[in-house]
Amino acid sequence: MKRNKTFWWGGIIGLVIMVIAAYAFYTYCSGPNPNELDREQMTEEDYTRALELIDIIKEEDPLGRRQNVTRRINPQETTGLIFDDPKKLNKGNLVDAMHLMTHQKILATEKAGAIPMTHDNLKEVRDYLELLRDQNKIKNDDYRQLGGIIERWEQAIFDEIDKEQDVLLEEMYAAIGFSDGLATRAEEELFILNNFGEEYVYTMDLESMPEEEQQEDANTKTEE
């Protein structure tokens, strides 16, 4: 009888150890992982700062529930939008570029690709939207919806960019990649360092584009 009790308690303890080990492994895989940093693409200063940010994120999220904050995801510096080929002019290209611009500011279990949120890239997506309208390549409802999102970004309003990212994914008929909320400052800086480099850290506090420049972007194609 005593042996059975010992065996029973031993089984319980073994199960608890397995659960703890499985949770620790999950936390290691889902939380910030220094092994995912792309050291070949980072300067020594960026790498040191990235390690500091990982420590901050772990303090803010000791259970490791925040995901995909250290993974490098095939970034590009520009939108890649093509303006001079009417056959390739379509709403899908615009939506995809805008979607990639959200990635530095949101958290999601799955991300693929990224474009920095810069004034130059905002001008690109605005110009492309206006060209779509001028060439009758976009419906009025879509023009207003995407134009509203771009306008908020031009004004450096990003408090709902996680929801806007999900709207863009729905336009792409995506099944994965939907937002888990806004990135924290530490998460956004870490993402930028690992994907774009220190020269893009300023985009965390992007200033609103001048109103006259926003208006010029919106009217350029129409005036032509």
C-alpha positions as CSV (number, residue, x, y, z in Angstrom):
1,M,0.0,0.0,0.0
2,K,2.8,2.4,0.9
3,R,4.6,1.5,-2.3
4,N,1.4,2.4,-4.3
5,K,1.2,5.8,-2.6
6,T,4.9,6.5,-3.3
7,F,4.3,5.5,-6.9
8,W,1.2,7.7,-7.1
9,W,3.0,10.8,-5.7
10,G,6.0,10.1,-7.9
11,G,3.7,10.2,-10.9
12,I,2.1,13.5,-9.8
13,I,5.5,15.1,-9.3
14,G,6.7,13.8,-12.7
15,L,3.6,15.2,-14.4
16,V,4.1,18.6,-12.7
17,I,7.7,18.7,-13.9
18,M,6.7,17.8,-17.4
19,V,4.1,20.6,-17.4
20,I,6.6,23.1,-16.1
21,A,9.2,22.0,-18.7
22,A,6.6,22.3,-21.5
23,Y,5.6,25.7,-20.4
24,A,9.2,26.9,-20.1
25,F,9.8,25.6,-23.6
26,Y,6.7,27.4,-24.9
27,T,7.8,30.6,-23.3
28,Y,11.3,30.3,-24.7
29,C,9.9,29.8,-28.2
30,S,7.2,32.4,-28.1
31,G,8.9,35.2,-26.2
32,P,11.9,37.3,-27.3
33,N,14.7,35.0,-28.3
34,P,18.2,36.4,-28.8
35,N,19.0,33.5,-31.2
36,E,16.5,35.0,-33.7
37,L,18.4,38.3,-34.0
38,D,20.2,38.6,-37.3
39,R,23.6,39.5,-36.1
40,E,25.1,39.6,-39.6
41,Q,22.7,42.5,-40.5
42,M,23.2,44.3,-37.2
43,T,26.0,46.6,-36.0
44,E,27.5,45.8,-32.6
45,E,25.7,48.8,-31.2
46,D,22.3,47.7,-32.5
47,Y,22.9,44.2,-31.2
48,T,23.8,45.4,-27.7
49,R,20.7,47.6,-27.7
50,A,18.6,44.7,-29.0
51,L,19.7,42.6,-26.0
52,E,18.7,45.5,-23.7
53,L,15.3,45.6,-25.3
54,I,14.8,41.9,-24.9
55,D,15.4,42.3,-21.2
56,I,12.9,45.1,-21.0
57,I,10.3,43.0,-22.9
58,K,10.8,40.1,-20.6
59,E,10.3,42.3,-17.6
60,E,7.1,43.7,-19.1
61,D,5.9,40.2,-20.1
62,P,7.5,37.6,-17.8
63,L,5.2,34.9,-19.0
64,G,6.3,35.2,-22.6
65,R,2.9,35.7,-24.1
66,R,4.1,38.3,-26.6
67,Q,5.2,36.6,-29.8
68,N,7.2,37.3,-32.9
69,V,9.2,40.2,-31.6
70,T,12.7,39.1,-32.5
71,R,12.1,37.3,-35.8
72,R,13.6,38.9,-38.9
73,I,10.9,38.8,-41.7
74,N,12.4,39.6,-45.1
75,P,12.2,43.4,-44.9
76,Q,12.4,45.9,-47.8
77,E,13.0,49.6,-47.5
78,T,10.5,50.9,-50.2
79,T,7.0,50.0,-51.1
80,G,8.1,48.5,-54.5
81,L,4.9,49.8,-56.1
82,I,5.1,50.1,-59.9
83,F,3.5,53.3,-61.4
84,D,4.5,53.1,-65.0
85,D,2.9,49.8,-66.1
86,P,-0.9,50.1,-66.4
87,K,-1.2,46.3,-66.6
88,K,0.3,45.9,-63.1
89,L,-1.8,48.8,-61.6
90,N,-4.3,47.3,-59.1
91,K,-5.6,47.6,-55.6
92,G,-4.0,44.4,-54.4
93,N,-0.5,45.9,-54.8
94,L,-1.5,48.9,-52.7
95,V,-3.1,46.8,-50.0
96,D,-0.1,44.5,-49.7
97,A,2.3,47.4,-49.4
98,M,0.2,49.1,-46.7
99,H,-0.1,45.8,-44.9
100,L,3.7,45.4,-44.7
101,M,4.0,49.0,-43.4
102,T,1.9,48.0,-40.3
103,H,4.2,45.3,-39.2
104,Q,6.6,47.4,-37.2
105,K,3.8,48.7,-35.0
106,I,1.7,45.6,-34.3
107,L,2.1,42.3,-32.7
108,A,1.0,39.1,-34.6
109,T,1.8,35.4,-34.3
110,E,2.6,35.3,-38.0
111,K,4.3,38.1,-40.0
112,A,5.9,37.9,-43.5
113,G,7.7,40.9,-44.9
114,A,7.9,44.5,-43.6
115,I,8.2,48.1,-45.0
116,P,9.2,51.0,-42.7
117,M,6.6,53.6,-41.9
118,T,8.4,56.6,-43.5
119,H,7.1,59.8,-45.1
120,D,8.6,58.7,-48.4
121,N,6.7,55.4,-48.3
122,L,3.5,57.2,-47.2
123,K,3.8,59.4,-50.2
124,E,4.3,56.4,-52.4
125,V,1.1,54.7,-51.2
126,R,-0.9,58.0,-51.4
127,D,0.3,58.6,-55.0
128,Y,-0.6,55.0,-56.0
129,L,-4.0,55.4,-54.5
130,E,-4.7,58.5,-56.4
131,L,-3.4,56.9,-59.6
132,L,-5.8,54.0,-59.1
133,R,-8.7,56.4,-58.9
134,D,-7.6,58.4,-61.9
135,Q,-7.3,55.2,-63.9
136,N,-10.6,53.8,-62.7
137,K,-8.9,50.9,-61.1
138,I,-10.5,51.2,-57.6
139,K,-14.1,51.4,-56.4
140,N,-15.2,54.6,-54.6
141,D,-15.8,52.7,-51.3
142,D,-12.3,51.2,-51.4
143,Y,-10.8,54.5,-52.3
144,R,-12.4,56.2,-49.3
145,Q,-11.5,53.3,-46.9
146,L,-7.9,53.1,-47.9
147,G,-7.6,56.8,-48.2
148,G,-8.8,57.2,-44.6
149,I,-6.2,54.8,-43.3
150,I,-3.4,56.6,-45.3
151,E,-4.6,60.0,-44.0
152,R,-4.4,58.8,-40.4
153,W,-0.9,57.6,-41.0
154,E,0.1,60.9,-42.7
155,Q,-1.1,62.6,-39.5
156,A,1.0,60.1,-37.4
157,I,-2.1,58.6,-35.9
158,F,-1.3,54.9,-35.2
159,D,-3.5,54.1,-32.2
160,E,-5.7,51.8,-34.3
161,I,-3.2,50.5,-36.7
162,D,-3.7,47.0,-35.3
163,K,-7.3,47.1,-36.4
164,E,-6.4,48.7,-39.7
165,Q,-3.9,45.9,-40.3
166,D,-6.7,43.4,-39.9
167,V,-8.9,45.3,-42.4
168,L,-6.1,45.1,-44.9
169,L,-5.7,41.4,-44.3
170,E,-9.4,40.9,-44.9
171,E,-9.0,42.7,-48.2
172,M,-6.3,40.1,-49.0
173,Y,-8.5,37.2,-48.0
174,A,-5.9,36.2,-45.5
175,A,-6.4,33.3,-43.1
176,I,-3.5,34.0,-40.7
177,G,-1.5,36.9,-39.5
178,F,-4.2,38.9,-37.7
179,S,-3.1,41.3,-35.0
180,D,-2.7,40.5,-31.4
181,G,-2.7,44.2,-30.6
182,L,-0.3,47.1,-30.7
183,A,3.4,46.6,-30.2
184,T,5.0,48.2,-27.1
185,R,7.7,50.8,-27.6
186,A,10.4,48.2,-26.7
187,E,8.9,45.7,-29.1
188,E,8.7,48.2,-31.9
189,E,12.2,49.4,-31.5
190,L,13.5,45.8,-31.3
191,F,11.6,45.0,-34.5
192,I,13.0,48.0,-36.3
193,L,16.6,47.3,-35.2
194,N,16.4,43.6,-36.4
195,N,14.6,44.4,-39.7
196,F,15.5,47.9,-40.8
197,G,18.4,49.1,-38.7
198,E,19.0,52.0,-36.3
199,E,18.5,54.7,-39.0
200,Y,14.8,53.9,-38.9
201,V,14.2,54.1,-35.2
202,Y,13.0,57.6,-35.6
203,T,9.8,56.2,-37.3
204,M,8.6,55.2,-33.8
205,D,7.8,58.9,-33.3
206,L,7.0,59.8,-36.8
207,E,5.9,63.4,-37.2
208,S,2.7,64.3,-39.0
209,M,3.3,65.2,-42.7
210,P,2.8,68.9,-43.4
211,E,-0.9,69.5,-44.3
212,E,0.1,71.2,-47.6
213,E,2.1,68.1,-48.6
214,Q,-0.8,65.8,-47.7
215,Q,-3.1,67.9,-49.8
216,E,-0.6,68.0,-52.7
217,D,-0.3,64.3,-52.6
218,A,-4.0,63.9,-52.8
219,N,-4.5,66.3,-55.7
220,T,-1.4,65.8,-57.9
221,K,-2.8,63.1,-60.1
222,T,-6.2,64.9,-60.4
223,E,-4.6,68.1,-61.5
224,E,-2.6,66.3,-64.2
